[in-house]
């Protein structure tokens, strides 16, 4: 079983492509999308445990030049949904 988290990212418009490409290369990120709306990029984190999520965010996402803010939505483990 793995944990998924959706990271909603606001990016400096001049750096969107650079941020997108850097996030695609991060271990622990399984998908990256450019989107329209209040966020510019959505990254999907897919890691073995919940404790792995903060490390990916703090060490590999928030440090990317051009990222202005992030909002993270962590999914419930698959066996515990209603």
N, CA, C and O atoms as a CHARMM CRD file, in Angstrom:
* protein
*
  328
    1    1 UNK  N      0.84700  -1.18000   0.00000 PROA 1      0.00000
    2    1 UNK  CA     0.00000   0.00000   0.00000 PROA 1      0.00000
    3    1 UNK  C      0.89100   1.24100   0.00000 PROA 1      0.00000
    4    1 UNK  O      1.92300   1.27900   0.67000 PROA 1      0.00000
    5    2 UNK  N      0.48200   2.24200  -0.75100 PROA 2      0.00000
    6    2 UNK  CA     1.24400   3.48300  -0.77800 PROA 2      0.00000
    7    2 UNK  C      0.34000   4.64700  -0.39000 PROA 2      0.00000
    8    2 UNK  O     -0.88500   4.53200  -0.35300 PROA 2      0.00000
    9    3 UNK  N      0.97900   5.75000  -0.10800 PROA 3      0.00000
   10    3 UNK  CA     0.27800   6.97500   0.23700 PROA 3      0.00000
   11    3 UNK  C      0.40400   7.93600  -0.93200 PROA 3      0.00000
   12    3 UNK  O      1.49000   8.12900  -1.47900 PROA 3      0.00000
   13    4 UNK  N     -0.72000   8.53600  -1.30900 PROA 4      0.00000
   14    4 UNK  CA    -0.69900   9.55700  -2.35300 PROA 4      0.00000
   15    4 UNK  C     -1.04600  10.89700  -1.74000 PROA 4      0.00000
   16    4 UNK  O     -1.86300  10.99100  -0.82400 PROA 4      0.00000
   17    5 UNK  N     -0.41100  11.93100  -2.26300 PROA 5      0.00000
   18    5 UNK  CA    -0.72700  13.29600  -1.86500 PROA 5      0.00000
   19    5 UNK  C     -0.73000  14.14500  -3.12100 PROA 5      0.00000
   20    5 UNK  O      0.09200  13.95400  -4.01700 PROA 5      0.00000
   21    6 UNK  N     -1.65900  15.08200  -3.17700 PROA 6      0.00000
   22    6 UNK  CA    -1.75100  16.01200  -4.29400 PROA 6      0.00000
   23    6 UNK  C     -1.21800  17.34800  -3.80600 PROA 6      0.00000
   24    6 UNK  O     -1.71300  17.90300  -2.82500 PROA 6      0.00000
   25    7 UNK  N     -0.20700  17.86000  -4.49300 PROA 7      0.00000
   26    7 UNK  CA     0.40400  19.12800  -4.10600 PROA 7      0.00000
   27    7 UNK  C     -0.02000  20.17000  -5.13900 PROA 7      0.00000
   28    7 UNK  O      0.31600  20.07300  -6.32000 PROA 7      0.00000
   29    8 UNK  N     -0.76500  21.16500  -4.66500 PROA 8      0.00000
   30    8 UNK  CA    -1.26100  22.24700  -5.51200 PROA 8      0.00000
   31    8 UNK  C     -0.26600  23.38600  -5.40200 PROA 8      0.00000
   32    8 UNK  O     -0.00600  23.88500  -4.30700 PROA 8      0.00000
   33    9 UNK  N      0.29100  23.80100  -6.53000 PROA 9      0.00000
   34    9 UNK  CA     1.45700  24.68300  -6.51700 PROA 9      0.00000
   35    9 UNK  C      1.18400  25.97400  -7.29100 PROA 9      0.00000
   36    9 UNK  O      0.68900  25.95100  -8.41800 PROA 9      0.00000
   37   10 UNK  N      1.52000  27.09500  -6.65700 PROA 10     0.00000
   38   10 UNK  CA     1.48600  28.40100  -7.31300 PROA 10     0.00000
   39   10 UNK  C      2.91900  28.73300  -7.70600 PROA 10     0.00000
   40   10 UNK  O      3.83800  28.64900  -6.89100 PROA 10     0.00000
   41   11 UNK  N      3.09400  29.11500  -8.98600 PROA 11     0.00000
   42   11 UNK  CA     4.42600  29.30200  -9.54000 PROA 11     0.00000
   43   11 UNK  C      4.54300  30.69400 -10.15800 PROA 11     0.00000
   44   11 UNK  O      3.56800  31.23100 -10.68600 PROA 11     0.00000
   45   12 UNK  N      5.73100  31.26800 -10.08900 PROA 12     0.00000
   46   12 UNK  CA     6.04600  32.48500 -10.83400 PROA 12     0.00000
   47   12 UNK  C      5.79800  32.17100 -12.30500 PROA 12     0.00000
   48   12 UNK  O      6.40700  31.24300 -12.83700 PROA 12     0.00000
   49   13 UNK  N      4.91800  32.92000 -12.98100 PROA 13     0.00000
   50   13 UNK  CA     4.56400  32.58900 -14.36800 PROA 13     0.00000
   51   13 UNK  C      5.76300  32.46700 -15.30500 PROA 13     0.00000
   52   13 UNK  O      5.71500  31.69200 -16.26100 PROA 13     0.00000
   53   14 UNK  N      6.80800  33.19700 -15.05900 PROA 14     0.00000
   54   14 UNK  CA     7.98600  33.13800 -15.92200 PROA 14     0.00000
   55   14 UNK  C      8.78800  31.85200 -15.72900 PROA 14     0.00000
   56   14 UNK  O      9.67500  31.54900 -16.52700 PROA 14     0.00000
   57   15 UNK  N      8.48300  31.09900 -14.67800 PROA 15     0.00000
   58   15 UNK  CA     9.27400  29.89500 -14.36800 PROA 15     0.00000
   59   15 UNK  C      8.46000  28.60200 -14.40700 PROA 15     0.00000
   60   15 UNK  O      8.93600  27.55600 -13.96500 PROA 15     0.00000
   61   16 UNK  N      7.24900  28.66600 -14.92900 PROA 16     0.00000
   62   16 UNK  CA     6.35800  27.49800 -14.90600 PROA 16     0.00000
   63   16 UNK  C      6.97800  26.28000 -15.58500 PROA 16     0.00000
   64   16 UNK  O      6.96200  25.18800 -15.01600 PROA 16     0.00000
   65   17 UNK  N      7.51700  26.44400 -16.77500 PROA 17     0.00000
   66   17 UNK  CA     8.08800  25.30100 -17.51000 PROA 17     0.00000
   67   17 UNK  C      9.28500  24.72100 -16.77100 PROA 17     0.00000
   68   17 UNK  O      9.42700  23.50100 -16.68700 PROA 17     0.00000
   69   18 UNK  N     10.14300  25.57500 -16.23600 PROA 18     0.00000
   70   18 UNK  CA    11.31000  25.10000 -15.48200 PROA 18     0.00000
   71   18 UNK  C     10.87800  24.31300 -14.25300 PROA 18     0.00000
   72   18 UNK  O     11.42000  23.24300 -13.97600 PROA 18     0.00000
   73   19 UNK  N      9.90300  24.83800 -13.51300 PROA 19     0.00000
   74   19 UNK  CA     9.41000  24.14600 -12.31500 PROA 19     0.00000
   75   19 UNK  C      8.79800  22.80900 -12.71200 PROA 19     0.00000
   76   19 UNK  O      9.07600  21.78800 -12.08400 PROA 19     0.00000
   77   20 UNK  N      7.97600  22.81000 -13.73900 PROA 20     0.00000
   78   20 UNK  CA     7.34300  21.58300 -14.22900 PROA 20     0.00000
   79   20 UNK  C      8.39500  20.51800 -14.53100 PROA 20     0.00000
   80   20 UNK  O      8.26800  19.37600 -14.09000 PROA 20     0.00000
   81   21 UNK  N      9.42300  20.88400 -15.27400 PROA 21     0.00000
   82   21 UNK  CA    10.46300  19.92600 -15.64600 PROA 21     0.00000
   83   21 UNK  C     11.25600  19.43200 -14.44400 PROA 21     0.00000
   84   21 UNK  O     11.60100  18.25200 -14.38200 PROA 21     0.00000
   85   22 UNK  N     11.54800  20.29800 -13.50000 PROA 22     0.00000
   86   22 UNK  CA    12.28400  19.88300 -12.29600 PROA 22     0.00000
   87   22 UNK  C     11.44800  18.91200 -11.46600 PROA 22     0.00000
   88   22 UNK  O     11.98300  17.93300 -10.94500 PROA 22     0.00000
   89   23 UNK  N     10.15600  19.16700 -11.33500 PROA 23     0.00000
   90   23 UNK  CA     9.30500  18.28700 -10.53600 PROA 23     0.00000
   91   23 UNK  C      9.15300  16.91200 -11.17800 PROA 23     0.00000
   92   23 UNK  O      9.03400  15.91300 -10.46900 PROA 23     0.00000
   93   24 UNK  N      9.15300  16.84400 -12.49500 PROA 24     0.00000
   94   24 UNK  CA     9.03300  15.55100 -13.18500 PROA 24     0.00000
   95   24 UNK  C     10.19500  14.63200 -12.86900 PROA 24     0.00000
   96   24 UNK  O     10.06300  13.41300 -12.98400 PROA 24     0.00000
   97   25 UNK  N     11.33200  15.18900 -12.47100 PROA 25     0.00000
   98   25 UNK  CA    12.52800  14.39400 -12.20400 PROA 25     0.00000
   99   25 UNK  C     12.66800  13.97700 -10.73700 PROA 25     0.00000
  100   25 UNK  O     13.61800  13.27900 -10.38200 PROA 25     0.00000
  101   26 UNK  N     11.73800  14.39700  -9.89100 PROA 26     0.00000
  102   26 UNK  CA    11.84700  14.12600  -8.45000 PROA 26     0.00000
  103   26 UNK  C     11.36300  12.71700  -8.12500 PROA 26     0.00000
  104   26 UNK  O     10.26000  12.32100  -8.50200 PROA 26     0.00000
  105   27 UNK  N     12.20300  11.97300  -7.42400 PROA 27     0.00000
  106   27 UNK  CA    11.79800  10.64500  -6.95300 PROA 27     0.00000
  107   27 UNK  C     10.72500  10.83000  -5.89200 PROA 27     0.00000
  108   27 UNK  O     10.88100  11.63500  -4.97400 PROA 27     0.00000
  109   28 UNK  N      9.64400  10.08800  -6.02100 PROA 28     0.00000
  110   28 UNK  CA     8.51900  10.22000  -5.10400 PROA 28     0.00000
  111   28 UNK  C      7.35800  10.97200  -5.72000 PROA 28     0.00000
  112   28 UNK  O      6.24200  10.91700  -5.20200 PROA 28     0.00000
  113   29 UNK  N      7.60300  11.68000  -6.82700 PROA 29     0.00000
  114   29 UNK  CA     6.51900  12.33400  -7.56100 PROA 29     0.00000
  115   29 UNK  C      6.21000  11.46500  -8.77400 PROA 29     0.00000
  116   29 UNK  O      7.06600  11.24200  -9.63000 PROA 29     0.00000
  117   30 UNK  N      4.97300  10.98000  -8.83300 PROA 30     0.00000
  118   30 UNK  CA     4.59900  10.06200  -9.90900 PROA 30     0.00000
  119   30 UNK  C      3.96200  10.75800 -11.11000 PROA 30     0.00000
  120   30 UNK  O      4.01800  10.24100 -12.22600 PROA 30     0.00000
  121   31 UNK  N      3.35200  11.93500 -10.89100 PROA 31     0.00000
  122   31 UNK  CA     2.68900  12.65200 -11.97400 PROA 31     0.00000
  123   31 UNK  C      2.81800  14.15100 -11.72500 PROA 31     0.00000
  124   31 UNK  O      2.84500  14.59900 -10.57900 PROA 31     0.00000
  125   32 UNK  N      2.89900  14.92200 -12.80800 PROA 32     0.00000
  126   32 UNK  CA     2.94200  16.38100 -12.72200 PROA 32     0.00000
  127   32 UNK  C      2.08300  16.93200 -13.85200 PROA 32     0.00000
  128   32 UNK  O      2.19300  16.49100 -14.99600 PROA 32     0.00000
  129   33 UNK  N      1.22200  17.90200 -13.52800 PROA 33     0.00000
  130   33 UNK  CA     0.32700  18.50500 -14.50700 PROA 33     0.00000
  131   33 UNK  C      0.38100  20.02000 -14.41600 PROA 33     0.00000
  132   33 UNK  O      0.43100  20.57600 -13.31900 PROA 33     0.00000
  133   34 UNK  N      0.37100  20.69200 -15.56200 PROA 34     0.00000
  134   34 UNK  CA     0.11200  22.12500 -15.58500 PROA 34     0.00000
  135   34 UNK  C     -1.40100  22.27600 -15.64800 PROA 34     0.00000
  136   34 UNK  O     -2.06000  21.58900 -16.42900 PROA 34     0.00000
  137   35 UNK  N     -1.95800  23.16900 -14.83400 PROA 35     0.00000
  138   35 UNK  CA    -3.40200  23.33700 -14.75700 PROA 35     0.00000
  139   35 UNK  C     -3.76100  24.81900 -14.82100 PROA 35     0.00000
  140   35 UNK  O     -2.91400  25.68900 -14.61700 PROA 35     0.00000
  141   36 UNK  N     -5.03700  25.08900 -15.10900 PROA 36     0.00000
  142   36 UNK  CA    -5.55000  26.45900 -15.09000 PROA 36     0.00000
  143   36 UNK  C     -6.39300  26.62700 -13.83000 PROA 36     0.00000
  144   36 UNK  O     -7.01600  25.67600 -13.36000 PROA 36     0.00000
  145   37 UNK  N     -6.40600  27.82400 -13.29700 PROA 37     0.00000
  146   37 UNK  CA    -7.17800  28.10900 -12.09700 PROA 37     0.00000
  147   37 UNK  C     -6.29900  28.78500 -11.07100 PROA 37     0.00000
  148   37 UNK  O     -5.31800  29.43700 -11.43100 PROA 37     0.00000
  149   38 UNK  N     -6.63300  28.64200  -9.79100 PROA 38     0.00000
  150   38 UNK  CA    -5.84400  29.32000  -8.76000 PROA 38     0.00000
  151   38 UNK  C     -4.45400  28.71200  -8.56300 PROA 38     0.00000
  152   38 UNK  O     -3.59000  29.32900  -7.94100 PROA 38     0.00000
  153   39 UNK  N     -4.24000  27.51400  -9.08700 PROA 39     0.00000
  154   39 UNK  CA    -2.94000  26.85100  -9.00300 PROA 39     0.00000
  155   39 UNK  C     -2.38700  26.68100 -10.41000 PROA 39     0.00000
  156   39 UNK  O     -3.13900  26.66000 -11.38500 PROA 39     0.00000
  157   40 UNK  N     -1.08000  26.56000 -10.50800 PROA 40     0.00000
  158   40 UNK  CA    -0.42300  26.44600 -11.80900 PROA 40     0.00000
  159   40 UNK  C      0.02500  25.02900 -12.13300 PROA 40     0.00000
  160   40 UNK  O      0.04000  24.61800 -13.29300 PROA 40     0.00000
  161   41 UNK  N      0.39100  24.28700 -11.08500 PROA 41     0.00000
  162   41 UNK  CA     0.88300  22.92000 -11.25400 PROA 41     0.00000
  163   41 UNK  C      0.28100  22.04700 -10.15700 PROA 41     0.00000
  164   41 UNK  O      0.12300  22.48300  -9.01700 PROA 41     0.00000
  165   42 UNK  N     -0.04900  20.81600 -10.51600 PROA 42     0.00000
  166   42 UNK  CA    -0.44100  19.79800  -9.54200 PROA 42     0.00000
  167   42 UNK  C      0.56600  18.66600  -9.65700 PROA 42     0.00000
  168   42 UNK  O      0.77500  18.11700 -10.73800 PROA 42     0.00000
  169   43 UNK  N      1.18500  18.32400  -8.54400 PROA 43     0.00000
  170   43 UNK  CA     2.12300  17.20300  -8.49900 PROA 43     0.00000
  171   43 UNK  C      1.51600  16.11000  -7.62400 PROA 43     0.00000
  172   43 UNK  O      0.93500  16.39400  -6.57700 PROA 43     0.00000
  173   44 UNK  N      1.65300  14.87400  -8.05700 PROA 44     0.00000
  174   44 UNK  CA     1.14000  13.73700  -7.29800 PROA 44     0.00000
  175   44 UNK  C      2.32200  13.02200  -6.66200 PROA 44     0.00000
  176   44 UNK  O      3.19300  12.48800  -7.34800 PROA 44     0.00000
  177   45 UNK  N      2.33000  13.02500  -5.33800 PROA 45     0.00000
  178   45 UNK  CA     3.35500  12.29700  -4.59000 PROA 45     0.00000
  179   45 UNK  C      2.83200  10.88800  -4.36000 PROA 45     0.00000
  180   45 UNK  O      1.67400  10.71300  -3.97800 PROA 45     0.00000
  181   46 UNK  N      3.66200   9.89000  -4.58400 PROA 46     0.00000
  182   46 UNK  CA     3.30300   8.49200  -4.34400 PROA 46     0.00000
  183   46 UNK  C      4.47300   7.85800  -3.60600 PROA 46     0.00000
  184   46 UNK  O      5.51000   7.56800  -4.20200 PROA 46     0.00000
  185   47 UNK  N      4.30100   7.64600  -2.30400 PROA 47     0.00000
  186   47 UNK  CA     5.37400   7.15500  -1.44700 PROA 47     0.00000
  187   47 UNK  C      4.86600   6.01600  -0.56700 PROA 47     0.00000
  188   47 UNK  O      3.65700   5.85400  -0.40000 PROA 47     0.00000
  189   48 UNK  N      5.78100   5.22500  -0.00200 PROA 48     0.00000
  190   48 UNK  CA     5.37000   4.06300   0.78800 PROA 48     0.00000
  191   48 UNK  C      4.62300   4.39800   2.08500 PROA 48     0.00000
  192   48 UNK  O      3.69000   3.69000   2.46400 PROA 48     0.00000
  193   49 UNK  N      5.03500   5.48000   2.76600 PROA 49     0.00000
  194   49 UNK  CA     4.41800   5.76800   4.07100 PROA 49     0.00000
  195   49 UNK  C      4.09100   7.24800   4.20200 PROA 49     0.00000
  196   49 UNK  O      4.64700   8.08800   3.49400 PROA 49     0.00000
  197   50 UNK  N      3.19100   7.54800   5.10600 PROA 50     0.00000
  198   50 UNK  CA     2.79600   8.92700   5.37000 PROA 50     0.00000
  199   50 UNK  C      3.98400   9.78000   5.80600 PROA 50     0.00000
  200   50 UNK  O      4.05000  10.96500   5.48100 PROA 50     0.00000
  201   51 UNK  N      4.91100   9.18700   6.53400 PROA 51     0.00000
  202   51 UNK  CA     6.06900   9.94900   7.01300 PROA 51     0.00000
  203   51 UNK  C      7.02700  10.35300   5.88400 PROA 51     0.00000
  204   51 UNK  O      7.90000  11.19500   6.09300 PROA 51     0.00000
  205   52 UNK  N      6.87600   9.76700   4.70100 PROA 52     0.00000
  206   52 UNK  CA     7.70400  10.14600   3.55100 PROA 52     0.00000
  207   52 UNK  C      7.21600  11.42400   2.86400 PROA 52     0.00000
  208   52 UNK  O      7.98600  12.08700   2.17000 PROA 52     0.00000
  209   53 UNK  N      5.95300  11.76700   3.05400 PROA 53     0.00000
  210   53 UNK  CA     5.36300  12.91300   2.36200 PROA 53     0.00000
  211   53 UNK  C      6.05500  14.22900   2.73500 PROA 53     0.00000
  212   53 UNK  O      6.45500  14.96200   1.83000 PROA 53     0.00000
  213   54 UNK  N      6.21600  14.56700   4.02100 PROA 54     0.00000
  214   54 UNK  CA     6.84400  15.84300   4.35900 PROA 54     0.00000
  215   54 UNK  C      8.26200  15.99400   3.79400 PROA 54     0.00000
  216   54 UNK  O      8.66500  17.09800   3.42900 PROA 54     0.00000
  217   55 UNK  N      9.00500  14.91300   3.72100 PROA 55     0.00000
  218   55 UNK  CA    10.36800  14.99800   3.19100 PROA 55     0.00000
  219   55 UNK  C     10.36200  15.36500   1.71500 PROA 55     0.00000
  220   55 UNK  O     11.16700  16.19100   1.28300 PROA 55     0.00000
  221   56 UNK  N      9.47700  14.77100   0.94100 PROA 56     0.00000
  222   56 UNK  CA     9.39800  15.10100  -0.48500 PROA 56     0.00000
  223   56 UNK  C      9.01900  16.57500  -0.65100 PROA 56     0.00000
  224   56 UNK  O      9.58300  17.27700  -1.49000 PROA 56     0.00000
  225   57 UNK  N      8.07100  17.03100   0.14400 PROA 57     0.00000
  226   57 UNK  CA     7.62500  18.42500   0.03800 PROA 57     0.00000
  227   57 UNK  C      8.73700  19.39000   0.44100 PROA 57     0.00000
  228   57 UNK  O      9.04000  20.32900  -0.29600 PROA 57     0.00000
  229   58 UNK  N      9.33600  19.17000   1.58700 PROA 58     0.00000
  230   58 UNK  CA    10.32200  20.13700   2.08700 PROA 58     0.00000
  231   58 UNK  C     11.66700  20.05900   1.38500 PROA 58     0.00000
  232   58 UNK  O     12.31200  21.09000   1.19200 PROA 58     0.00000
  233   59 UNK  N     12.10800  18.87600   0.99800 PROA 59     0.00000
  234   59 UNK  CA    13.43800  18.72200   0.39400 PROA 59     0.00000
  235   59 UNK  C     13.45700  18.81900  -1.12100 PROA 59     0.00000
  236   59 UNK  O     14.48900  19.13500  -1.71300 PROA 59     0.00000
  237   60 UNK  N     12.30900  18.54600  -1.76000 PROA 60     0.00000
  238   60 UNK  CA    12.32700  18.45200  -3.22000 PROA 60     0.00000
  239   60 UNK  C     11.32700  19.35800  -3.93300 PROA 60     0.00000
  240   60 UNK  O     11.48400  19.62300  -5.12500 PROA 60     0.00000
  241   61 UNK  N     10.31400  19.83100  -3.23700 PROA 61     0.00000
  242   61 UNK  CA     9.32800  20.69300  -3.90600 PROA 61     0.00000
  243   61 UNK  C      9.51900  22.15000  -3.49500 PROA 61     0.00000
  244   61 UNK  O      9.74700  23.00100  -4.35400 PROA 61     0.00000
  245   62 UNK  N      9.43500  22.44600  -2.23900 PROA 62     0.00000
  246   62 UNK  CA     9.49300  23.84400  -1.79000 PROA 62     0.00000
  247   62 UNK  C     10.82200  24.52800  -2.08800 PROA 62     0.00000
  248   62 UNK  O     10.89300  25.75700  -2.08600 PROA 62     0.00000
  249   63 UNK  N     11.85900  23.76700  -2.34000 PROA 63     0.00000
  250   63 UNK  CA    13.16900  24.35600  -2.63000 PROA 63     0.00000
  251   63 UNK  C     13.35300  24.73600  -4.10000 PROA 63     0.00000
  252   63 UNK  O     14.35300  25.36100  -4.45200 PROA 63     0.00000
  253   64 UNK  N     12.40600  24.37000  -4.95900 PROA 64     0.00000
  254   64 UNK  CA    12.53200  24.66200  -6.39100 PROA 64     0.00000
  255   64 UNK  C     12.30200  26.15300  -6.61700 PROA 64     0.00000
  256   64 UNK  O     11.29500  26.71900  -6.19200 PROA 64     0.00000
  257   65 UNK  N     13.26500  26.77000  -7.29700 PROA 65     0.00000
  258   65 UNK  CA    13.17200  28.18600  -7.60600 PROA 65     0.00000
  259   65 UNK  C     11.95800  28.44400  -8.49500 PROA 65     0.00000
  260   65 UNK  O     11.77600  27.78200  -9.51700 PROA 65     0.00000
  261   66 UNK  N     11.13700  29.40000  -8.10100 PROA 66     0.00000
  262   66 UNK  CA     9.94900  29.75000  -8.86800 PROA 66     0.00000
  263   66 UNK  C      8.66200  29.34500  -8.19400 PROA 66     0.00000
  264   66 UNK  O      7.59700  29.85600  -8.53900 PROA 66     0.00000
  265   67 UNK  N      8.73900  28.42600  -7.22900 PROA 67     0.00000
  266   67 UNK  CA     7.53300  28.03500  -6.49500 PROA 67     0.00000
  267   67 UNK  C      7.24300  29.09900  -5.44400 PROA 67     0.00000
  268   67 UNK  O      8.09200  29.42300  -4.61400 PROA 67     0.00000
  269   68 UNK  N      6.02200  29.64000  -5.49600 PROA 68     0.00000
  270   68 UNK  CA     5.62200  30.69000  -4.56800 PROA 68     0.00000
  271   68 UNK  C      4.86400  30.14500  -3.36000 PROA 68     0.00000
  272   68 UNK  O      5.02400  30.65600  -2.25100 PROA 68     0.00000
  273   69 UNK  N      4.03800  29.11200  -3.56000 PROA 69     0.00000
  274   69 UNK  CA     3.31900  28.50800  -2.43300 PROA 69     0.00000
  275   69 UNK  C      2.83700  27.11500  -2.81600 PROA 69     0.00000
  276   69 UNK  O      2.71200  26.77900  -3.99400 PROA 69     0.00000
  277   70 UNK  N      2.56900  26.31000  -1.78200 PROA 70     0.00000
  278   70 UNK  CA     2.04300  24.96200  -1.99300 PROA 70     0.00000
  279   70 UNK  C      0.90300  24.69300  -1.02400 PROA 70     0.00000
  280   70 UNK  O      0.86700  25.22800   0.08400 PROA 70     0.00000
  281   71 UNK  N     -0.01800  23.86200  -1.46000 PROA 71     0.00000
  282   71 UNK  CA    -1.08200  23.33200  -0.61200 PROA 71     0.00000
  283   71 UNK  C     -1.09200  21.83500  -0.84700 PROA 71     0.00000
  284   71 UNK  O     -1.15900  21.38600  -1.99100 PROA 71     0.00000
  285   72 UNK  N     -1.02600  21.06000   0.21900 PROA 72     0.00000
  286   72 UNK  CA    -0.92900  19.60600   0.08400 PROA 72     0.00000
  287   72 UNK  C     -2.19400  18.93600   0.60200 PROA 72     0.00000
  288   72 UNK  O     -2.67000  19.25000   1.69300 PROA 72     0.00000
  289   73 UNK  N     -2.73200  18.01800  -0.18200 PROA 73     0.00000
  290   73 UNK  CA    -3.90000  17.22500   0.18100 PROA 73     0.00000
  291   73 UNK  C     -3.46400  15.76200   0.19100 PROA 73     0.00000
  292   73 UNK  O     -3.16700  15.19000  -0.85800 PROA 73     0.00000
  293   74 UNK  N     -3.42700  15.16600   1.36600 PROA 74     0.00000
  294   74 UNK  CA    -2.99800  13.76900   1.51300 PROA 74     0.00000
  295   74 UNK  C     -4.24000  12.88900   1.48400 PROA 74     0.00000
  296   74 UNK  O     -5.23100  13.17600   2.15500 PROA 74     0.00000
  297   75 UNK  N     -4.17800  11.81900   0.70400 PROA 75     0.00000
  298   75 UNK  CA    -5.31400  10.89600   0.61300 PROA 75     0.00000
  299   75 UNK  C     -5.35100   9.97400   1.82500 PROA 75     0.00000
  300   75 UNK  O     -4.33800   9.74900   2.48700 PROA 75     0.00000
  301   76 UNK  N     -6.53600   9.45000   2.09900 PROA 76     0.00000
  302   76 UNK  CA    -6.67000   8.44400   3.14100 PROA 76     0.00000
  303   76 UNK  C     -6.12400   7.11800   2.61300 PROA 76     0.00000
  304   76 UNK  O     -6.21300   6.85000   1.41400 PROA 76     0.00000
  305   77 UNK  N     -5.56700   6.29400   3.48100 PROA 77     0.00000
  306   77 UNK  CA    -5.14100   4.95000   3.02200 PROA 77     0.00000
  307   77 UNK  C     -6.33400   4.22900   2.42100 PROA 77     0.00000
  308   77 UNK  O     -7.45800   4.38000   2.90100 PROA 77     0.00000
  309   78 UNK  N     -6.10300   3.45000   1.38100 PROA 78     0.00000
  310   78 UNK  CA    -7.20100   2.82700   0.61700 PROA 78     0.00000
  311   78 UNK  C     -8.14200   1.98100   1.45100 PROA 78     0.00000
  312   78 UNK  O     -9.34000   1.95600   1.16900 PROA 78     0.00000
  313   79 UNK  N     -7.65700   1.29600   2.45200 PROA 79     0.00000
  314   79 UNK  CA    -8.50100   0.42300   3.24800 PROA 79     0.00000
  315   79 UNK  C     -9.42300   1.13800   4.23700 PROA 79     0.00000
  316   79 UNK  O    -10.27900   0.49700   4.84800 PROA 79     0.00000
  317   80 UNK  N     -9.26300   2.46600   4.40500 PROA 80     0.00000
  318   80 UNK  CA   -10.02800   3.19200   5.41000 PROA 80     0.00000
  319   80 UNK  C    -11.05500   4.15200   4.83800 PROA 80     0.00000
  320   80 UNK  O    -11.58700   4.97400   5.58400 PROA 80     0.00000
  321   81 UNK  N    -11.35900   4.08500   3.54200 PROA 81     0.00000
  322   81 UNK  CA   -12.34500   5.01700   2.98400 PROA 81     0.00000
  323   81 UNK  C    -13.74700   4.48000   3.22300 PROA 81     0.00000
  324   81 UNK  O    -13.94300   3.27200   3.36200 PROA 81     0.00000
  325   82 UNK  N    -14.71500   5.37800   3.27100 PROA 82     0.00000
  326   82 UNK  CA   -16.11700   4.98200   3.53600 PROA 82     0.00000
  327   82 UNK  C    -16.81900   4.58500   2.28000 PROA 82     0.00000
  328   82 UNK  O    -17.99600   4.22700   2.31800 PROA 82     0.00000
